Amino acid sequence: MIVALIDGYTDEPAGLGVPPYLGIYPRYAYGAIKKARKDAKVFYLTIDDLRATFEGERGIATKNKTPNFPKAGRILGRAEVIIYIGGLHTPGKYLSAVPSQVEEIAKFIKDYKAEKILGGPAFMGSAHAGGTKIASRELSLAHSAFDHVVYGDLEAFLFDYFSNPKDADPFRFRDYTELRDYAILGAEVVEQFPGFPSFVIVEIETQRGCPKAMGIGGCSFCTEPVRYRAVEDRPAEDVVAEVKTLYDLGVRHFRIGRQSCIFSYMAKPNGRVPIPNQEAIERLFTGIRSVAPDVKTLHVDNANPAVIANYPEESVRIAKTLIKYGTPGNVVAFGLESADPKVAKLNNLNATAEETYEAVKILNEVGGRRGYNGMPWLLPGINIIFGLPGETKKSYELTFQFLKRLLDDGLMVRRINIRQVVVFPGTPLWHMRNKVKTERHKRLIQHYKYKIRHEIDLPMLKRVVPVGTVLRDVRAEVFDSGLIYGRQMGSYPLAVGIPKEVPLNHFYDVLIVDHGFRSITGIPVPINVNRESPKVLQLIPGIGKRRVVKILAKRPFRSEEEFFSLLREDKRKMLEGKITL
């Protein structure tokens, strides 16, 4: 039996599956099929494979990548079953891969006779922007394009379907006992991932559901408690076993990211704020490191700032654990959403502005020092949502002033993620959708987004990675508009613009020379000052357009001392060890 497993890329509140991240859904689906039918030949395809095959598309998303299967059409033509995984619930900015929607995949597969199955979070709709008009059309199209739309766990449905199609229930959920085999068997699909082994970050699940939602309900907009109405913590030994299997296959980059709050793993329920369990988190990460000793990236994702603020001693120990066993550049995303207490109350948000401030302060104290890859060890990120019910002009100003306070107080935030609220069926917000402000406050949203980017993001980025910082192991990922764009491997890596053509899909150490609002400019080091172009040389701190003329006139330099004689003392120190002749 031939099965085509199409990854349309997923992005949801507690999970990411947009390359270079490989999410949980394709791996679990592959494992469930293999457990049910050992003879099944499962081909993992990405939406970019289909775009390249059927449209010859070579935009940013595809032009720098060789499709995994150039003959995707032939595979789809031979497949007895086509499975599509998609769903974009928390739209963001993507560098080299663009998530798909049901409308796009329906166009590609409509003429194939295979049985068609849709899974992942796509059944709730996808959104590339904020607003309310996203759900009904997507769901209607899904039912017209697919024979089966899975509302429960895709892997549970697929195991039943490939064991006995008549028994398959699209509403069935599995537990972690059932998942254990799927996760282990499904690990090998990573070998079909286009970036394997060097350019893949595998997302590892530790928890489903939201601990806060179990106490007092979830945030108004969040789909996590809608899909998973109970909290279930995955046993540490199962997580470790999956990591070991992937590590043995060659994976070296991991994100322990499939949870609503890593600080709440195995936590004790306690109403709005669960009591963290530092010992359980220590066991989890000790186990991971014992089976993956030479891991290159070990990061996490979300954290509830209310947990950190209300349990500071326990949270400091947890943060130290993440630093001890993890790698630098780690980020925990804080869901503040709004600093307006009225908006927070109406939308049942995670934390107050004061709790978030305290959590930022705690993480800065523990994780603010710079690590061996050039990034601070462990910093917070801040998630902001505009357009929530209850917002007024004052709400936007309160949020801006909160962010400015962080900046003025010398604290560091790795990134501020601003998005417009998206309304999904089943969420509390669905029943308040007539109060969503994305259209009514369009100008306000644009104004404050601009204000935050210019007055907060830029100086904050200069603080996090000052000019002269060297970021290690930056992957040159795409070429666009005369620049190479690269990133480190990690949870929320900075985009680095490299102003020279270098081979893609190689790692470089990069000297930071300038800042944008959300990205930086860097030059690979060591810099050959005798051969480098004037365009690049003038970007080096302390050189500029005037001094580059003198450098060109004096080339070739016979010694570093001869070159450094043209620079000020502070710039010489910055460039020591970073140039060659």
C-alpha positions in Angstrom: 0.0 0.0 0.0 1.3 3.5 -0.9 0.4 6.4 1.3 1.1 10.1 0.6 1.5 12.1 3.8 1.4 15.8 2.9 2.7 18.3 5.5 1.0 21.7 4.9 2.8 23.0 8.0 1.1 23.8 11.3 1.3 26.7 13.7 -0.9 26.8 16.8 -0.8 28.1 20.3 1.2 25.2 21.7 3.0 23.8 18.7 5.0 24.7 15.6 5.5 22.6 12.5 6.8 25.1 9.9 10.3 24.3 8.5 12.9 24.0 9.8 10.6 22.7 12.5 9.1 19.3 12.1 5.9 19.1 14.1 4.3 16.2 15.9 1.5 15.5 13.4 3.5 14.0 10.6 5.5 11.8 12.9 2.6 10.5 14.9 0.6 9.9 11.7 3.5 8.0 10.1 3.9 5.9 13.3 0.2 5.0 13.5 0.1 3.9 9.9 3.3 1.8 10.4 1.9 0.1 13.5 -1.4 -0.8 11.7 0.2 -1.7 8.4 3.8 -2.7 8.4 3.7 -3.2 4.6 2.6 0.4 4.0 5.0 2.6 2.0 4.6 6.1 3.4 6.0 9.0 1.4 6.4 12.2 3.3 5.7 15.2 1.1 5.6 18.9 1.9 3.3 21.5 0.5 6.5 23.0 -1.1 7.0 19.7 -3.0 3.5 20.1 -4.5 4.0 23.8 -5.2 7.3 23.1 -7.0 5.8 20.1 -8.9 2.5 21.6 -10.0 3.2 25.3 -10.2 7.0 25.5 -10.7 6.9 28.0 -7.9 10.2 29.4 -6.8 9.3 32.2 -4.4 11.0 32.7 -1.1 9.3 29.6 0.1 10.8 27.2 -2.5 13.4 28.8 -4.8 16.3 27.9 -2.5 15.2 24.4 -1.7 15.4 21.2 -3.7 11.9 19.6 -3.5 12.0 16.4 -1.4 10.2 14.5 -4.1 10.4 16.2 -7.6 8.0 13.6 -8.8 5.3 14.3 -6.3 2.6 14.0 -8.9 3.7 10.4 -9.7 3.5 9.5 -6.0 0.1 11.0 -5.6 -1.1 9.2 -8.7 0.0 5.8 -7.2 -1.2 6.5 -3.7 -4.2 4.7 -2.3 -4.5 7.2 0.5 -3.6 10.9 0.6 -3.4 12.5 4.0 -3.1 16.2 4.4 -1.9 17.9 7.7 -2.4 21.6 8.1 -3.8 24.3 10.3 -2.6 27.9 11.0 -4.0 29.3 14.2 -1.2 31.7 15.3 0.0 33.3 12.1 3.5 34.7 12.2 6.4 35.7 10.0 8.1 32.8 8.1 11.5 33.0 6.5 11.7 30.0 4.1 8.4 28.2 4.3 4.8 29.4 4.0 2.0 27.4 5.6 -0.8 26.2 3.3 -4.6 26.4 3.6 -7.3 23.9 2.6 -8.1 25.9 -0.5 -4.5 25.4 -1.9 -4.2 21.7 -1.2 -7.7 21.0 -2.6 -6.6 22.5 -5.9 -3.5 20.2 -6.0 -5.2 16.9 -5.1 -8.7 17.2 -6.6 -8.1 15.0 -9.6 -6.6 12.1 -7.7 -8.8 9.1 -7.0 -7.1 8.2 -3.7 -9.1 8.2 -0.4 -8.4 11.7 1.0 -8.0 12.4 4.8 -7.6 15.8 6.5 -6.0 16.0 9.9 -4.2 18.3 12.3 -5.8 21.6 13.5 -7.0 22.5 10.0 -10.6 21.4 10.7 -11.0 24.6 12.8 -9.8 26.8 10.0 -6.6 28.6 9.1 -5.8 32.3 9.1 -3.0 34.3 7.6 -4.3 37.5 9.2 -6.6 38.6 12.0 -10.4 38.9 11.9 -13.6 36.8 12.2 -14.3 35.5 8.7 -12.2 32.4 8.6 -14.0 29.4 9.8 -17.1 28.5 7.9 -15.7 28.6 4.4 -12.6 26.6 5.3 -14.7 23.9 7.0 -17.1 23.7 4.1 -14.3 23.4 1.6 -12.6 20.7 3.8 -15.7 18.5 3.7 -16.1 18.9 -0.1 -12.4 18.1 -0.8 -11.8 15.3 1.6 -13.5 12.0 2.2 -12.7 12.2 6.0 -12.2 15.2 8.1 -10.6 14.2 11.5 -11.8 16.2 14.5 -10.0 14.1 17.1 -6.4 12.9 17.0 -5.3 12.1 13.5 -3.0 9.3 14.6 -5.9 7.6 16.5 -8.1 7.8 13.4 -5.3 6.5 11.1 -4.5 3.5 13.3 -8.1 2.5 13.3 -8.5 3.3 9.6 -5.5 1.2 8.5 -6.5 -1.6 10.8 -10.2 -1.7 9.8 -11.7 1.3 7.9 -15.1 0.6 9.3 -13.9 1.2 12.8 -12.4 4.6 12.2 -13.9 7.3 14.3 -12.9 10.9 13.3 -13.8 12.1 16.8 -11.6 9.7 18.8 -8.8 11.0 20.9 -5.9 8.9 22.2 -4.0 9.0 25.5 -0.3 9.0 26.1 -0.2 5.2 26.6 -1.5 4.7 23.0 0.8 7.4 21.7 4.0 5.8 22.9 4.4 3.4 20.0 3.3 5.9 17.4 5.9 8.4 18.5 8.7 5.8 18.4 7.7 4.3 15.1 7.0 7.7 13.5 10.4 9.1 14.3 11.9 7.6 11.1 9.9 10.0 9.0 12.4 12.6 9.9 14.8 11.0 7.4 12.4 12.2 4.6 12.4 15.8 5.8 14.1 18.1 3.3 16.5 19.6 5.8 17.5 16.3 7.5 19.8 15.9 9.4 21.5 19.3 9.8 18.6 21.6 9.2 15.7 20.2 11.1 14.4 21.1 14.6 12.1 18.4 16.0 9.2 19.5 18.1 8.6 17.2 21.1 5.3 17.0 23.0 5.3 17.1 26.8 1.7 18.2 27.6 -1.7 18.7 26.1 -4.3 21.1 27.3 -3.9 24.2 29.4 -3.4 24.0 33.2 -4.8 27.5 33.7 -7.9 26.6 31.6 -8.7 23.7 33.9 -8.7 26.0 36.9 -10.7 29.0 35.6 -11.1 28.5 31.9 -8.9 29.4 28.9 -8.1 32.7 27.2 -11.0 33.8 25.1 -9.2 33.3 21.7 -7.2 30.1 22.4 -7.9 26.9 20.6 -5.8 24.7 22.9 -8.5 24.1 25.6 -11.1 23.7 22.9 -9.3 20.7 21.4 -8.0 19.3 24.7 -10.5 19.8 27.5 -8.3 18.1 30.1 -4.6 18.5 30.9 -2.5 15.4 30.4 1.3 15.4 31.1 3.3 13.0 29.0 5.5 10.7 31.0 9.1 11.7 31.1 10.3 8.3 30.1 8.2 8.4 26.9 9.6 11.8 26.0 13.2 10.6 26.6 12.6 7.4 24.5 11.4 9.5 21.6 14.3 11.9 21.8 16.7 8.9 21.9 15.2 7.4 18.8 15.4 10.7 16.9 18.9 11.3 18.2 20.1 7.9 17.1 18.7 8.7 13.7 20.9 11.8 13.5 18.7 14.7 14.9 20.7 17.2 16.9 18.2 20.1 17.3 15.2 19.7 19.6 12.4 22.0 20.9 10.6 20.7 23.9 7.8 22.9 22.8 4.4 21.2 22.5 3.0 22.6 25.8 1.1 25.7 27.0 3.6 26.2 29.8 6.9 24.4 30.4 7.0 25.6 34.0 3.6 23.8 34.5 4.9 20.4 33.4 3.6 17.9 36.0 2.4 20.9 38.1 -0.2 20.6 40.9 -3.5 22.1 39.9 -4.3 25.3 41.9 -7.0 27.3 40.3 -5.6 30.1 38.1 -2.0 29.4 38.8 -0.7 25.8 39.1 2.1 25.0 41.5 5.2 24.2 39.5 7.1 20.8 40.0 10.8 21.5 39.6 11.8 17.9 40.4 9.7 16.6 37.5 11.3 19.1 35.1 14.7 18.2 36.3 14.0 14.5 35.7 12.7 15.3 32.2 15.8 17.3 31.1 18.3 15.0 32.9 16.8 12.1 31.0 16.9 14.0 27.6 20.5 14.9 28.1 21.4 11.3 29.1 20.3 10.0 25.7 21.3 13.1 23.6 24.7 14.1 25.1 25.9 16.1 22.1 22.7 17.8 21.2 23.3 21.2 19.5 20.0 22.8 20.3 17.7 22.1 23.2 15.1 24.8 23.6 11.6 25.2 24.9 8.6 27.4 24.0 5.7 28.7 26.1 5.5 29.7 29.7 2.8 31.3 31.8 4.3 34.4 33.5 1.8 34.2 36.3 3.4 30.9 37.4 6.9 32.4 37.5 5.7 35.6 39.3 3.7 33.7 41.9 6.2 31.0 42.5 9.5 32.8 42.1 11.8 30.4 44.1 10.5 27.3 42.3 10.7 29.1 38.9 14.2 30.2 39.4 15.2 26.6 40.0 13.3 25.6 36.8 15.0 28.3 34.8 18.4 27.2 36.1 17.5 23.6 35.0 16.6 24.9 31.5 20.0 26.6 31.3 22.0 23.7 32.8 20.6 21.1 30.3 19.6 23.4 27.5 21.6 25.6 25.0 21.9 29.4 24.7 19.4 31.4 22.8 16.5 29.8 24.6 13.3 31.8 24.8 10.1 31.3 26.7 7.1 33.0 25.1 4.9 34.9 27.6 1.3 35.4 26.7 0.6 38.8 28.1 -1.7 39.8 25.1 -2.8 43.1 26.7 -1.6 45.2 29.6 -5.1 46.7 30.1 -6.7 45.0 33.2 -10.2 45.4 31.8 -9.3 43.6 28.6 -7.5 40.9 30.6 -10.6 40.3 32.7 -13.0 40.2 29.9 -10.8 37.8 27.9 -9.7 35.7 30.8 -6.0 36.3 30.0 -3.1 34.4 31.5 -1.4 37.1 33.6 -1.5 40.7 34.7 1.0 43.2 33.5 2.6 43.3 37.0 3.0 39.5 37.0 4.5 39.6 33.5 6.9 42.3 34.6 8.1 40.3 37.6 8.5 37.2 35.4 10.6 39.1 32.9 12.7 40.5 35.7 13.3 37.0 37.2 14.3 35.5 33.9 16.7 38.3 33.1 18.4 37.8 36.4 18.8 34.1 35.9 19.2 33.8 32.1 20.5 37.2 30.9 24.2 36.4 30.6 25.5 35.7 27.1 26.2 32.1 26.1 28.7 30.5 23.8 26.7 31.0 20.6 26.5 34.8 21.2 22.9 34.9 22.5 21.8 35.3 26.1 21.0 31.9 27.7 17.3 32.2 28.5 15.1 35.3 27.8 11.4 35.9 27.7 9.4 36.8 24.7 6.2 38.8 24.9 3.0 38.0 22.9 0.7 40.9 22.2 -2.8 40.5 20.6 -4.6 43.5 19.2 -8.3 43.6 18.5 -9.6 41.9 21.6 -13.1 42.7 22.9 -13.0 45.5 25.4 -10.1 47.4 23.9 -10.1 51.1 23.8 -7.4 53.6 22.7 -6.2 53.5 26.3 -5.7 49.8 26.1 -3.1 50.2 23.3 -1.3 53.0 25.3 -1.2 50.8 28.4 0.4 48.0 26.5 2.9 50.4 24.9 3.8 51.9 28.3 4.3 48.4 29.8 6.8 47.5 27.0 8.5 50.9 27.5 8.9 50.2 31.2 10.7 47.0 30.4 13.0 48.9 28.1 13.6 51.8 30.5 14.3 49.5 33.4 17.2 47.9 31.5 15.5 44.5 31.0 15.8 42.3 27.9 13.1 40.7 25.9 14.1 38.5 23.0 11.2 39.4 20.8 7.8 41.1 20.9 5.2 39.2 18.8 2.3 41.4 17.7 -0.7 39.9 15.9 -4.3 40.6 15.4 -6.8 38.3 17.1 -8.2 35.5 15.1 -11.7 34.1 16.0 -12.1 30.3 15.8 -15.4 28.4 16.4 -15.6 26.8 19.8 -13.6 29.4 21.6 -15.2 31.8 24.0 -14.3 34.6 21.6 -16.6 33.0 19.0 -19.5 34.1 21.1 -18.1 37.6 21.4 -17.0 38.0 17.8 -19.2 41.0 17.3 -17.0 42.8 19.8 -13.7 42.1 18.1 -12.0 45.4 17.2 -9.6 44.4 14.4 -11.6 46.4 11.8 -12.9 49.2 14.0 -9.4 49.9 15.4 -7.5 49.3 12.2 -5.7 52.7 12.3 -5.0 52.4 16.0 -3.5 49.0 15.6 -1.3 50.2 12.7 -0.2 53.2 14.7 0.8 51.3 17.9 2.4 48.5 16.0 4.6 51.1 14.2 5.3 52.8 17.5 6.3 49.5 19.2 8.6 48.5 16.3 10.4 51.8 16.2 10.5 52.9 19.9 10.8 49.5 21.6 11.9 46.8 19.3 14.9 48.6 17.8 16.6 49.7 21.0 15.7 46.3 22.7 17.4 44.4 19.8 20.5 46.6 20.2 20.6 45.6 23.9 20.1 41.9 23.2 22.7 41.7 20.5 24.9 44.8 20.5 27.1 45.7 17.5 30.2 43.6 17.7 28.5 40.5 19.0 29.4 37.3 17.1 26.5 34.9 16.6 27.8 31.3 16.1 26.4 28.8 13.7 24.0 31.0 11.6 22.5 28.9 8.8 22.4 30.8 5.4 18.8 29.9 4.5 17.4 32.0 1.6 18.5 34.5 -0.9 16.2 37.4 -1.6 16.6 41.0 -2.9 20.3 40.9 -2.9 20.7 39.6 0.7 21.3 36.2 2.2 19.0 35.6 5.2 20.0 33.3 7.9 19.1 32.1 11.4 20.6 30.1 14.2 18.7 26.9 14.9 16.4 27.5 17.9 13.0 28.4 19.2 12.8 32.1 18.2 16.0 32.7 16.3 16.9 36.2 15.0 16.8 36.7 11.3 20.3 37.9 10.1 20.7 39.7 6.8 24.1 38.9 5.2 25.1 41.5 2.6 27.2 39.2 0.4 26.5 36.0 -1.5 27.7 32.9 0.4 26.7 29.3 -0.2 23.3 28.4 1.2 22.8 25.7 3.8 26.1 26.2 5.5 26.7 27.5 9.0 28.6 30.7 9.5 29.9 32.7 12.5 28.5 36.3 11.9 29.7 39.6 13.3 26.7 41.9 14.0 27.2 45.3 12.4 23.7 46.9 12.3 20.1 46.6 13.5 16.7 46.7 11.9 13.4 46.7 13.8 13.2 42.9 14.1 16.3 41.7 12.3 20.0 42.4 12.2 22.8 42.7 9.7 25.9 40.5 10.0 29.1 39.7 8.2 30.7 36.2 8.2 33.9 36.1 10.2 36.8 36.0 9.9 36.7 39.0 7.5 39.5 39.0 4.8 40.3 42.7 4.8 42.6 42.3 1.7 39.9 40.6 -0.4 36.5 41.7 1.0 34.4 44.0 -1.2 34.1 47.7 -0.4 30.4 47.2 0.1 31.0 44.8 3.0 34.0 46.6 4.4 32.2 49.9 4.9 29.6 48.1 7.1 32.3 47.1 9.6 32.0 49.3 12.8 34.5 52.0 12.7 35.2 52.0 9.0 32.3 53.6 7.0 32.5 55.1 3.5 35.4 57.5 4.1 37.8 55.1 5.9 37.1 52.3 3.3 38.8 54.5 0.7 42.0 54.5 2.8 41.8 50.8 3.3 41.4 50.2 -0.5 44.4 52.4 -1.2 46.6 50.6 1.3 45.7 47.0 0.4 47.2 44.5 0.6 48.0 44.7 4.3 51.0 42.6 5.4 49.9 42.4 9.1 46.9 42.8 11.3 48.7 45.7 13.1 49.0 47.6 9.8 45.2 47.3 9.3 44.4 48.1 12.9 46.5 51.3 12.7 43.7 52.8 10.6 41.0 52.2 13.3 40.2 53.8 16.7 41.2 51.8 19.8 37.6 50.7 20.7 37.0 49.4 17.1 40.3 47.5 17.2 39.3 45.6 20.3 35.9 44.8 18.7 37.6 43.3 15.6 40.4 41.4 17.4 40.3 37.8 16.3 37.7 38.5 13.6 39.9 39.4 10.6 42.3 37.6 8.4 44.6 38.7 5.6 
